[in-house]
Amino acid sequence: MKKWVKTGLSWGFTMFLIIVVVFPWFQGKEITVKSVVIGIILWGIGGLLFGLSMKSRLEGKEKN
């Protein structure tokens, strides 16, 4: 697996845990299956986009 994919998915997973699990748990809100599924999809895509943007940014700096 490419490094940018691992980086992006780990970032997305961390954000998923914080936003979908930790915040609602501290606020005493219910964590539903629907919110978990939506969170996995959104933060997975967001993580991959983050990883890709970091890859592009680092490649741009290497060319300078």
Secondary structure, 3 states (H helix, E strand, C coil): CCHHHHHHHHHHHHHHHHHHHHHHHHHCCCCCHHHHHHHHHHHHHHHHHHHHHHHHHHHHHHHC
